[in-house]
Amino acid sequence: MSLDTAVTGSALGSNRLDVEAIRKDFPILERRLADDRPLVYLDSANTSQKPRQVLDTLRNHYERHNANVARAVHQLGEEATAAFEAARDTLAAFVKAPSRDEIIFTRGVTEGLNLVANVLAWADPPYGVGPGDEVVITEMEHHSNIVPWQLLTQRTGATLRWFGITDEGRMDLSNLDDLITERTKVVSLVHVSNMLGTINPVAEIARRAHEVGALVVLDAAQAVPQLPYDVTATGADLIGFTGHKMLGPTGIGVLWGRRDLLAALPPFHGGGEMIEDVRMERSTYAPPPHRFEAGTPPIAQAIGLGAAADYLSALGMGAVAQHEADITSYALETLKQIPGLRILGPQTIQDRGGAISFTFGSLHPHDIGQVLDSYGIAVRGGHHCAKPVHRRFGVGASTRASGYLYTTTAEIDALADGLEQVRRFFGVG
């Protein structure tokens, strides 16, 4: 698997995960579904399963330490605050952030991207976006990295532009210098596509963007769970990722930003804990990260995400990435053998993540998913919050299979067997 070494900072490790041992940490993988079918979970790009270590951390917090943070001087409040801020330290280390103050807790990458798009509309020069400015995205973005920028440009009079996609499912860089110009204020792109699986050359894009003084924003929702990650090596200025795709709870994510940039940006939400002082005439604001964390934060979720990062760090993200490459390569080769099945996106593991989207004859993905579900196989069917890229490939929707660190080759074989049942039932091929 070829990675942008500027992003990973190192080559993949040679160690392999002990997947069978890992699976014992995930209680849900022991489930038997209808007709006593074992669960074959291939929807990790949607949400990952949680190990006992994360579940135990959440239970322990609620049973023994539950209190609000930064608001109480009693022992429970101090314990909760210490655990919450320790999670910030853990996440900073996990993505190699230079400072813990660069880690902002959000409800997820969607909120993080909306935060950025909104504050850039309100920001003073040189960061504010206004008439005559341009924002550049790509055609392969999740809706969370399209709609906020549409709203920003509509509200400010700026122009939205985008990179196209090649037939192979890669960013079309043929017009790089024409798209990123002196008018460009923001370039926002996905690091690893949630639909195509493509790993984009983010460091190359960032270099060009910075040549013209533009900010670079990354949607790393699929990248941080899969790859060894170094935020500064990407070249980006702001990066969002989400907890539930990396073994953590739902309702929690992280926005990382350069410390000097965060200090220059206005707040997103107003309320408690994000202030320095409040008077009836006006307020002044706390420094980052608390400036962007108004109100009671997702305390237990942040602590749980810290436990998830600890779990992944103990395994070694190089080994996690290697397993993701191995299982995805096996899945690609297996699915290619099925008559009538068309894989959308890169056909090899080169610069590719773990999400594999496909069509199967003229079948609707919901029909495919329902048949697979009857055999205990969980995949996703639909447009995966990526309608533009589906239109680019001439389809309305697709079926997506996505493994993770607990996925086995036997589960990929089960998927292939299930698709054979789909083929026979509907007469495909």
C-alpha positions as CSV (number, residue, x, y, z in Angstrom):
1,M,0.0,0.0,0.0
2,S,1.5,3.3,-1.1
3,L,1.0,6.1,1.4
4,D,1.9,9.8,1.2
5,T,5.0,9.5,3.5
6,A,4.7,13.2,4.3
7,V,1.4,12.3,5.9
8,T,2.3,9.1,7.7
9,G,5.8,10.2,8.7
10,S,7.0,6.6,8.4
11,A,6.6,3.4,6.4
12,L,4.0,0.9,7.5
13,G,5.2,-1.4,10.2
14,S,5.9,-5.1,9.3
15,N,3.9,-6.4,12.3
16,R,0.6,-8.1,11.6
17,L,-2.4,-7.9,13.9
18,D,-3.6,-11.0,15.8
19,V,-7.1,-10.5,14.5
20,E,-8.6,-13.5,16.4
21,A,-7.3,-12.1,19.7
22,I,-8.6,-8.6,18.8
23,R,-12.0,-9.9,18.0
24,K,-12.4,-11.2,21.6
25,D,-12.3,-7.6,22.7
26,F,-15.5,-6.8,20.7
27,P,-18.6,-8.3,22.4
28,I,-20.9,-7.5,19.5
29,L,-18.9,-9.7,17.1
30,E,-20.1,-12.7,19.2
31,R,-23.7,-12.0,18.3
32,R,-25.9,-14.5,16.5
33,L,-28.6,-12.9,14.3
34,A,-31.8,-14.2,12.9
35,D,-31.8,-18.0,12.0
36,D,-28.7,-18.2,14.2
37,R,-26.5,-16.6,11.6
38,P,-23.2,-15.2,12.9
39,L,-22.7,-11.4,12.5
40,V,-20.4,-10.5,9.6
41,Y,-19.9,-6.8,10.1
42,L,-18.7,-5.0,6.9
43,D,-20.0,-1.5,7.6
44,S,-17.1,0.0,9.5
45,A,-16.7,3.0,7.2
46,N,-20.2,3.9,8.5
47,T,-19.4,3.3,12.2
48,S,-16.9,1.0,13.8
49,Q,-17.6,-1.4,16.6
50,K,-16.3,-0.7,20.2
51,P,-13.9,-2.8,22.2
52,R,-14.6,-3.7,25.9
53,Q,-11.9,-1.3,26.9
54,V,-13.9,1.6,25.5
55,L,-17.2,0.3,26.9
56,D,-15.7,-0.2,30.3
57,T,-14.3,3.3,30.3
58,L,-17.7,4.8,29.6
59,R,-19.4,2.6,32.2
60,N,-16.7,3.5,34.8
61,H,-17.1,7.2,34.2
62,Y,-20.9,7.2,34.6
63,E,-20.8,4.9,37.6
64,R,-18.0,6.5,39.5
65,H,-17.0,9.9,38.2
66,N,-20.1,11.5,36.6
67,A,-20.0,15.3,37.0
68,N,-19.8,18.4,34.8
69,V,-16.3,19.7,33.9
70,A,-14.7,23.0,34.7
71,R,-17.6,24.0,36.8
72,A,-17.3,22.3,40.2
73,V,-14.7,22.3,43.0
74,H,-16.0,19.0,44.4
75,Q,-14.1,15.8,44.0
76,L,-16.3,14.3,41.3
77,G,-16.0,17.5,39.2
78,E,-12.3,17.5,39.5
79,E,-12.0,13.8,38.5
80,A,-14.3,14.4,35.5
81,T,-12.3,17.5,34.4
82,A,-9.0,15.7,34.8
83,A,-10.2,12.7,32.7
84,F,-11.7,15.0,30.0
85,E,-8.5,17.0,29.7
86,A,-6.4,13.9,29.7
87,A,-8.4,12.7,26.7
88,R,-7.4,15.9,25.0
89,D,-3.7,15.1,25.7
90,T,-4.3,11.6,24.3
91,L,-5.8,12.8,21.1
92,A,-3.1,15.4,20.6
93,A,-0.5,12.7,20.9
94,F,-2.4,10.3,18.7
95,V,-2.3,12.7,15.7
96,K,1.0,14.3,16.6
97,A,-0.4,17.7,17.3
98,P,2.3,20.2,18.5
99,S,0.0,21.4,21.3
100,R,-2.9,20.1,23.3
101,D,-4.5,23.5,22.8
102,E,-4.9,22.7,19.1
103,I,-7.4,19.9,19.9
104,I,-11.1,21.1,19.9
105,F,-13.8,18.6,20.8
106,T,-16.8,18.7,18.5
107,R,-19.8,16.4,18.0
108,G,-18.1,15.0,15.0
109,V,-16.4,15.9,11.7
110,T,-19.6,17.4,10.4
111,E,-19.7,19.9,13.2
112,G,-16.0,20.6,12.8
113,L,-16.4,21.4,9.1
114,N,-19.4,23.6,9.7
115,L,-17.5,25.4,12.5
116,V,-14.7,26.2,10.1
117,A,-17.0,27.3,7.3
118,N,-19.0,29.6,9.6
119,V,-16.1,31.2,11.4
120,L,-14.4,32.0,8.1
121,A,-17.5,33.9,7.1
122,W,-17.1,36.0,10.2
123,A,-13.3,36.2,10.4
124,D,-11.2,39.4,9.9
125,P,-8.6,39.6,7.2
126,P,-6.6,37.7,6.1
127,Y,-8.8,34.7,6.8
128,G,-12.3,36.0,6.2
129,V,-14.0,34.9,3.0
130,G,-16.0,37.4,1.0
131,P,-17.1,38.5,-2.5
132,G,-14.5,37.7,-5.2
133,D,-12.9,35.0,-3.1
134,E,-13.0,31.3,-4.2
135,V,-13.4,28.1,-2.2
136,V,-12.2,24.9,-3.8
137,I,-13.4,21.4,-3.0
138,T,-13.6,18.1,-4.9
139,E,-16.3,16.1,-6.6
140,M,-15.6,13.1,-4.3
141,E,-16.6,14.9,-1.0
142,H,-19.0,13.6,1.6
143,H,-22.0,16.0,1.8
144,S,-20.5,17.3,5.1
145,N,-17.6,18.8,3.1
146,I,-19.9,20.2,0.3
147,V,-22.9,21.8,1.9
148,P,-21.1,23.9,4.5
149,W,-19.0,25.5,1.7
150,Q,-22.1,26.0,-0.5
151,L,-23.7,27.8,2.4
152,L,-20.6,29.9,3.0
153,T,-20.2,31.0,-0.6
154,Q,-23.9,31.7,-0.9
155,R,-23.9,33.9,2.2
156,T,-20.7,35.8,1.4
157,G,-20.7,36.1,-2.4
158,A,-17.7,33.9,-2.8
159,T,-17.4,31.3,-5.6
160,L,-17.3,27.6,-5.1
161,R,-15.1,25.5,-7.5
162,W,-14.1,21.9,-7.5
163,F,-11.7,19.2,-8.7
164,G,-13.2,16.5,-10.9
165,I,-12.5,12.8,-10.7
166,T,-10.8,10.5,-13.2
167,D,-12.4,7.3,-14.5
168,E,-10.1,5.4,-12.1
169,G,-11.6,7.3,-9.1
170,R,-8.6,9.6,-8.5
171,M,-8.6,13.4,-8.2
172,D,-8.1,15.0,-11.6
173,L,-5.1,17.3,-11.0
174,S,-4.7,18.3,-14.7
175,N,-6.1,21.8,-13.9
176,L,-4.5,22.2,-10.5
177,D,-3.0,25.6,-11.3
178,D,-6.2,26.8,-12.9
179,L,-8.3,25.8,-9.9
180,I,-6.1,27.0,-7.1
181,T,-5.2,30.7,-7.9
182,E,-4.6,34.0,-6.2
183,R,-8.4,34.2,-5.7
184,T,-8.5,31.0,-3.7
185,K,-9.1,31.5,0.1
186,V,-9.8,27.9,1.1
187,V,-9.1,24.4,-0.3
188,S,-11.1,21.7,1.5
189,L,-10.9,18.1,0.6
190,V,-11.3,14.6,1.9
191,H,-8.1,12.7,2.8
192,V,-9.6,9.2,2.2
193,S,-12.9,9.0,0.3
194,N,-15.7,7.3,2.2
195,M,-17.1,6.0,-1.1
196,L,-14.3,5.4,-3.5
197,G,-11.6,4.6,-0.9
198,T,-9.2,6.9,-2.7
199,I,-6.3,8.3,-0.7
200,N,-5.8,11.8,-2.0
201,P,-2.3,13.5,-2.3
202,V,-3.1,16.1,0.4
203,A,0.5,17.2,0.9
204,E,0.8,18.1,-2.8
205,I,-2.5,20.0,-2.7
206,A,-1.5,21.8,0.4
207,R,1.8,23.0,-1.1
208,R,0.0,24.5,-4.0
209,A,-2.7,26.1,-1.8
210,H,-0.1,27.7,0.5
211,E,1.8,29.1,-2.5
212,V,-1.3,31.4,-3.1
213,G,-2.0,32.0,0.6
214,A,-5.0,29.7,0.9
215,L,-6.0,27.8,3.9
216,V,-6.2,24.0,3.7
217,V,-9.0,22.0,5.4
218,L,-9.1,18.2,5.5
219,D,-11.9,15.8,6.2
220,A,-10.0,13.0,7.8
221,A,-12.9,10.9,9.1
222,Q,-11.7,7.8,7.2
223,A,-8.0,8.6,7.3
224,V,-7.3,8.9,11.1
225,P,-8.9,5.5,11.9
226,Q,-6.9,3.7,9.2
227,L,-3.4,5.4,8.9
228,P,-0.6,6.5,11.1
229,Y,-1.4,10.2,11.3
230,D,0.7,13.4,11.6
231,V,-1.4,16.5,11.3
232,T,1.5,18.9,10.6
233,A,3.0,16.6,7.9
234,T,-0.2,16.8,5.9
235,G,0.4,20.5,5.3
236,A,-3.2,21.3,6.3
237,D,-4.2,24.1,8.5
238,L,-7.4,22.5,9.9
239,I,-8.3,18.8,10.1
240,G,-11.5,17.2,11.3
241,F,-12.1,13.6,12.3
242,T,-14.7,11.7,14.2
243,G,-14.8,9.2,17.1
244,H,-17.3,6.6,16.1
245,K,-15.2,5.5,13.0
246,M,-12.1,4.8,15.2
247,L,-13.7,2.5,17.9
248,G,-14.9,5.5,20.0
249,P,-18.5,6.6,20.9
250,T,-20.9,8.5,18.7
251,G,-21.4,12.2,19.2
252,I,-17.7,13.1,19.6
253,G,-15.1,14.3,17.1
254,V,-12.0,16.5,16.9
255,L,-11.1,19.6,15.0
256,W,-7.4,20.2,14.9
257,G,-6.1,23.6,13.9
258,R,-2.8,25.5,13.9
259,R,-2.6,27.3,17.2
260,D,-1.9,30.7,15.7
261,L,-4.8,30.3,13.3
262,L,-7.3,29.2,16.0
263,A,-6.3,32.2,18.1
264,A,-7.1,34.5,15.2
265,L,-10.6,33.1,14.5
266,P,-13.8,34.1,16.1
267,P,-16.0,31.7,18.2
268,F,-18.6,29.4,16.6
269,H,-21.1,29.0,19.5
270,G,-21.7,31.4,22.3
271,G,-22.3,30.3,25.9
272,G,-20.7,29.1,29.0
273,E,-17.0,28.2,29.3
274,M,-16.0,29.8,26.0
275,I,-15.8,33.3,27.6
276,E,-13.1,35.3,29.3
277,D,-15.5,38.0,30.5
278,V,-19.2,38.8,29.9
279,R,-20.7,42.3,30.4
280,M,-24.1,43.5,29.2
281,E,-22.4,45.5,26.5
282,R,-20.0,42.9,25.1
283,S,-18.0,39.8,25.8
284,T,-14.4,38.7,25.5
285,Y,-13.5,35.1,24.7
286,A,-11.3,32.4,26.1
287,P,-8.2,31.3,24.1
288,P,-8.4,28.1,22.1
289,P,-9.5,25.4,22.5
290,H,-12.1,26.5,25.0
291,R,-13.2,29.4,22.8
292,F,-14.8,26.8,20.5
293,E,-16.3,24.6,23.2
294,A,-19.4,26.5,24.4
295,G,-21.7,24.8,26.9
296,T,-21.4,21.4,28.5
297,P,-19.2,19.3,26.2
298,P,-19.7,15.6,25.4
299,I,-17.7,14.6,28.5
300,A,-18.1,10.8,28.6
301,Q,-17.8,10.6,24.8
302,A,-14.4,12.5,24.9
303,I,-13.1,10.2,27.6
304,G,-14.3,7.2,25.6
305,L,-12.6,8.5,22.5
306,G,-9.4,8.8,24.5
307,A,-9.7,5.2,25.5
308,A,-10.2,4.2,21.8
309,A,-7.1,6.1,20.8
310,D,-5.2,4.3,23.6
311,Y,-6.4,1.0,22.2
312,L,-5.3,1.8,18.7
313,S,-2.0,3.1,19.9
314,A,-1.3,-0.1,21.8
315,L,-1.9,-2.1,18.6
316,G,0.2,0.3,16.6
317,M,-1.3,2.3,13.8
318,G,1.3,0.9,11.3
319,A,-0.1,-2.6,12.0
320,V,-3.7,-1.4,11.8
321,A,-2.9,0.2,8.4
322,Q,-1.2,-2.9,7.2
323,H,-4.2,-5.1,8.1
324,E,-6.5,-2.6,6.4
325,A,-4.4,-2.9,3.3
326,D,-4.3,-6.7,3.4
327,I,-8.0,-7.2,4.0
328,T,-9.0,-4.6,1.4
329,S,-6.6,-6.1,-1.2
330,Y,-8.2,-9.5,-0.5
331,A,-11.7,-8.1,-0.8
332,L,-10.9,-6.3,-4.1
333,E,-9.5,-9.5,-5.7
334,T,-12.4,-11.6,-4.4
335,L,-15.1,-9.2,-5.6
336,K,-13.5,-8.9,-9.0
337,Q,-14.3,-12.6,-9.6
338,I,-18.0,-12.1,-9.3
339,P,-19.8,-11.7,-12.7
340,G,-21.8,-8.6,-13.1
341,L,-20.2,-6.7,-10.2
342,R,-18.6,-3.4,-10.8
343,I,-16.2,-1.8,-8.3
344,L,-16.4,2.0,-8.2
345,G,-13.0,3.7,-7.6
346,P,-9.4,2.4,-7.6
347,Q,-9.2,-1.3,-8.5
348,T,-5.9,-1.9,-6.6
349,I,-4.7,-1.1,-3.1
350,Q,-2.3,1.6,-4.4
351,D,-3.2,4.8,-2.5
352,R,-6.4,3.3,-1.4
353,G,-8.4,3.0,1.9
354,G,-10.8,0.4,3.0
355,A,-14.2,1.4,1.6
356,I,-15.3,-0.6,-1.4
357,S,-18.4,0.6,-3.2
358,F,-19.9,-1.5,-6.0
359,T,-22.9,-2.0,-8.2
360,F,-24.3,-5.5,-9.1
361,G,-26.0,-5.6,-12.4
362,S,-29.1,-3.4,-12.3
363,L,-30.0,-4.3,-8.7
364,H,-30.9,-1.6,-6.2
365,P,-28.4,-1.6,-3.3
366,H,-31.2,-1.9,-0.8
367,D,-32.3,-5.3,-2.4
368,I,-28.6,-6.4,-2.2
369,G,-28.3,-5.3,1.4
370,Q,-31.6,-7.0,2.5
371,V,-30.5,-10.4,1.0
372,L,-27.1,-10.1,2.5
373,D,-28.6,-9.2,5.9
374,S,-30.7,-12.4,5.8
375,Y,-27.3,-14.2,5.9
376,G,-26.1,-12.0,8.7
377,I,-23.9,-9.8,6.5
378,A,-24.0,-6.1,7.3
379,V,-23.1,-3.7,4.5
380,R,-24.4,-0.2,3.5
381,G,-26.6,0.5,0.6
382,G,-27.4,4.0,-0.7
383,H,-25.5,7.1,-1.8
384,H,-23.3,7.2,1.3
385,C,-23.8,11.0,1.6
386,A,-21.8,11.3,-1.6
387,K,-24.4,12.0,-4.4
388,P,-22.1,14.0,-6.7
389,V,-19.5,11.2,-7.0
390,H,-22.3,8.7,-7.7
391,R,-23.5,10.9,-10.5
392,R,-20.0,11.1,-11.8
393,F,-20.0,7.4,-12.3
394,G,-23.5,7.3,-13.7
395,V,-25.2,5.5,-10.8
396,G,-27.8,6.7,-8.3
397,A,-26.5,4.5,-5.4
398,S,-24.1,1.7,-4.6
399,T,-23.5,-1.1,-2.1
400,R,-20.5,-0.5,0.2
401,A,-18.4,-3.1,2.1
402,S,-15.8,-1.8,4.6
403,G,-13.7,-3.8,7.0
404,Y,-11.5,-2.7,9.8
405,L,-9.0,-4.1,12.2
406,Y,-11.3,-6.9,13.3
407,T,-12.3,-8.1,9.8
408,T,-11.1,-11.6,8.7
409,T,-10.7,-13.1,5.2
410,A,-13.4,-15.6,6.2
411,E,-15.8,-12.6,6.5
412,I,-14.9,-11.5,3.0
413,D,-15.5,-15.0,1.8
414,A,-18.9,-14.9,3.5
415,L,-19.7,-11.7,1.6
416,A,-18.7,-13.4,-1.7
417,D,-21.0,-16.3,-0.9
418,G,-23.8,-14.0,0.0
419,L,-23.4,-12.1,-3.2
420,E,-23.6,-15.5,-5.0
421,Q,-27.0,-16.0,-3.3
422,V,-28.0,-12.5,-4.5
423,R,-26.9,-13.4,-8.0
424,R,-29.0,-16.6,-8.0
425,F,-32.0,-15.0,-6.5
426,F,-32.2,-12.1,-8.9
427,G,-30.6,-13.8,-11.9
428,V,-27.6,-11.4,-12.3
429,G,-24.9,-12.2,-14.7
